[in-house]
């Protein structure tokens, strides 16, 4: 739960497990100084579920990831639910009547949240989201799943709780 939505690591300039940044695409969590001192034009997001790695790209220029996330303000993206579901693969589940995607996404009533990701609901109003895919997540339906896919009461599917190892790269 190092990088839960509520973790101080999203809003501070302190590194975490610096040696883990040299080990490649494994399961070591790390936060490098590049989080606050590297500008970019694209973000490559990767999730590893089991042995399967999947990636998507967001064209998003910024001074740093810190500048997009640390202030807690919502910054929308427009990839669409099908693109976000590619991170998980064929087992992904996301409600699509209402979608709120981007940086610091929140649905107020159930407090479904994602530092980077998409929240979904089965009704037009985006205040009671029942599903999410993302990085630095928290809230309903499973507060302990901080990276991956969590979904509740999907018609014909039921509940999903897919945990992933996340990778965030910038260019």
C-alpha positions as CSV (number, residue, x, y, z in Angstrom):
1,X,0.0,0.0,0.0
2,X,3.0,2.2,-0.4
3,X,1.4,4.1,-3.3
4,X,-2.2,4.2,-2.1
5,X,-4.1,7.3,-3.2
6,X,-3.6,8.8,0.2
7,X,0.1,8.2,0.3
8,X,2.3,11.2,1.0
9,X,4.6,10.0,-1.7
10,X,2.3,11.5,-4.4
11,X,2.7,15.0,-2.9
12,X,6.2,15.1,-1.6
13,X,9.7,15.2,-3.1
14,X,11.2,12.3,-1.2
15,X,12.5,9.3,-3.1
16,X,11.5,5.8,-2.1
17,X,13.7,2.7,-2.6
18,X,16.2,4.4,-5.0
19,X,18.1,1.1,-5.7
20,X,14.8,-0.4,-6.9
21,X,14.9,1.9,-9.9
22,X,17.9,0.0,-11.3
23,X,16.4,-3.5,-11.2
24,X,14.1,-3.3,-14.3
25,X,10.6,-4.5,-14.6
26,X,10.2,-6.4,-11.5
27,X,8.0,-6.1,-8.4
28,X,10.2,-3.6,-6.4
29,X,8.3,-0.4,-5.7
30,X,10.3,2.8,-6.2
31,X,10.0,6.5,-6.6
32,X,12.9,8.3,-8.2
33,X,13.8,12.0,-8.3
34,X,12.6,12.0,-11.9
35,X,9.1,12.2,-10.4
36,X,9.6,15.9,-9.6
37,X,12.5,17.0,-11.9
38,X,11.8,15.6,-15.4
39,X,9.7,17.3,-18.0
40,X,8.0,15.2,-20.6
41,X,5.6,15.1,-23.5
42,X,4.4,11.5,-23.2
43,X,3.7,9.1,-20.3
44,X,3.9,5.3,-20.9
45,X,1.8,3.4,-18.4
46,X,2.4,-0.3,-17.9
47,X,0.7,-2.9,-15.8
48,X,1.9,-6.4,-15.1
49,X,-0.9,-8.9,-14.2
50,X,0.6,-12.3,-13.6
51,X,3.2,-12.6,-16.3
52,X,1.4,-10.4,-18.8
53,X,2.7,-6.9,-19.4
54,X,0.5,-4.3,-21.2
55,X,1.1,-0.7,-22.0
56,X,-0.7,2.5,-23.1
57,X,0.6,6.0,-23.8
58,X,-0.8,9.3,-22.8
59,X,0.3,12.4,-24.8
60,X,0.5,14.8,-21.9
61,X,3.2,17.5,-21.8
62,X,4.1,18.6,-18.3
63,X,7.0,19.9,-16.2
64,X,6.9,16.7,-14.2
65,X,4.6,14.0,-12.8
66,X,4.7,15.9,-9.5
67,X,3.3,19.0,-11.2
68,X,0.3,17.0,-12.5
69,X,-0.4,15.1,-9.3
70,X,0.9,16.7,-6.1
71,X,-1.6,19.5,-5.9
72,X,-4.5,17.1,-6.0
73,X,-6.3,19.0,-8.8
74,X,-8.1,16.9,-11.4
75,X,-6.5,16.9,-14.9
76,X,-8.6,15.2,-17.5
77,X,-7.4,12.8,-20.2
78,X,-9.5,11.4,-23.1
79,X,-8.2,7.9,-23.9
80,X,-11.5,6.2,-23.4
81,X,-12.4,3.1,-21.4
82,X,-11.3,0.6,-24.1
83,X,-7.7,2.0,-24.0
84,X,-7.5,1.8,-20.2
85,X,-8.9,-1.7,-20.2
86,X,-5.9,-2.8,-22.4
87,X,-3.7,-2.4,-19.3
88,X,-5.5,-5.3,-17.6
89,X,-6.2,-7.5,-20.7
90,X,-9.3,-9.6,-21.5
91,X,-10.4,-9.8,-17.9
92,X,-10.8,-6.1,-17.4
93,X,-14.1,-4.8,-16.2
94,X,-15.3,-1.2,-16.2
95,X,-18.7,0.5,-16.1
96,X,-18.9,2.9,-19.0
97,X,-22.1,5.0,-18.6
98,X,-20.1,7.6,-16.8
99,X,-16.3,7.7,-17.0
100,X,-13.9,10.1,-15.3
101,X,-10.4,9.7,-16.4
102,X,-7.1,11.5,-15.9
103,X,-4.9,12.6,-13.0
104,X,-6.4,12.8,-9.5
105,X,-9.8,11.4,-10.5
106,X,-12.4,11.1,-7.8
107,X,-16.0,10.1,-7.4
108,X,-17.3,11.7,-4.2
109,X,-20.1,9.5,-2.9
110,X,-18.1,6.3,-2.6
111,X,-14.6,7.9,-2.7
112,X,-13.4,5.8,-5.6
113,X,-10.1,7.5,-6.6
114,X,-7.1,7.2,-8.9
115,X,-3.9,9.3,-9.1
116,X,-3.7,8.2,-12.7
117,X,-6.6,6.2,-14.2
118,X,-10.2,6.0,-15.0
119,X,-13.3,5.6,-12.8
120,X,-16.5,4.2,-14.1
121,X,-20.2,4.2,-13.1
122,X,-23.4,2.5,-14.4
123,X,-25.4,5.8,-14.2
124,X,-24.8,9.2,-15.8
125,X,-23.9,10.9,-12.6
126,X,-20.2,10.4,-11.7
127,X,-20.5,10.6,-7.9
128,X,-20.9,6.9,-7.0
129,X,-18.4,5.1,-9.1
130,X,-18.3,1.3,-8.8
131,X,-15.3,0.5,-10.9
132,X,-11.8,1.7,-11.7
133,X,-8.5,1.0,-13.4
134,X,-5.5,2.9,-12.4
135,X,-2.3,3.7,-10.5
136,X,-2.4,5.0,-6.9
137,X,-6.0,4.0,-6.4
138,X,-8.2,3.8,-3.3
139,X,-11.7,3.8,-2.1
140,X,-14.7,1.7,-3.2
141,X,-14.9,-1.2,-4.0
142,X,-11.6,-2.3,-2.5
143,X,-9.5,0.3,-0.8
144,X,-6.5,-2.1,-0.6
145,X,-6.1,-2.5,-4.3
146,X,-3.8,0.4,-5.2
147,X,-2.9,-0.6,-8.8
148,X,-5.0,-2.6,-11.2
149,X,-8.8,-3.0,-11.7
150,X,-11.5,-3.1,-9.1
151,X,-15.2,-3.3,-10.0
152,X,-18.4,-4.0,-8.1
153,X,-21.7,-5.6,-9.2
154,X,-21.2,-5.5,-13.0
155,X,-24.2,-7.0,-14.8
156,X,-23.3,-10.5,-16.0
157,X,-19.8,-10.3,-14.6
158,X,-20.1,-9.7,-10.8
159,X,-17.1,-8.4,-8.9
160,X,-13.6,-7.9,-10.2
161,X,-10.4,-7.3,-8.1
162,X,-7.3,-7.6,-10.3
163,X,-4.1,-6.4,-8.7
164,X,-1.2,-5.3,-10.9
165,X,2.3,-4.1,-10.6
166,X,2.4,-0.7,-12.2
167,X,5.2,1.0,-14.2
168,X,5.1,4.8,-15.0
169,X,7.7,6.0,-17.6
170,X,8.0,9.4,-19.2
171,X,9.5,10.7,-22.4
